[in-house]
């Protein structure tokens, strides 16, 4: 049974930092592309950052230069370091694991709330 468990969310002031973690179990983590998404109230879910099996990364324009995604295959964990946080970063952040095997297979975590407010 595949499980993705996010942690690290919380309340932070504008300009502050948080580090999100997503730990996976029940899959061969190193074979999966890992992605962080977020969804703000009344908005669609959007891609925040992605890291490939080979370590290539890409980011939403809105977070470039502020967020960094990384992975530790030995710990089955993907991280999202978020710096210079803004109120518009407030959202539920979700971890996704994706692999292509005959068809795309996607797994999701339960989400972690990030609130940026003074």
Secondary structure by P-SEA (a helix, b strand, c coil): cbbbbbcccccccccbbbbbbbbbccccccccbbbbbbbcccccccccccccccccccccccccccbbbbbcccccbbbbbbcccccccccbbbbbbbbbcccbbbbbccbbbbbbcc
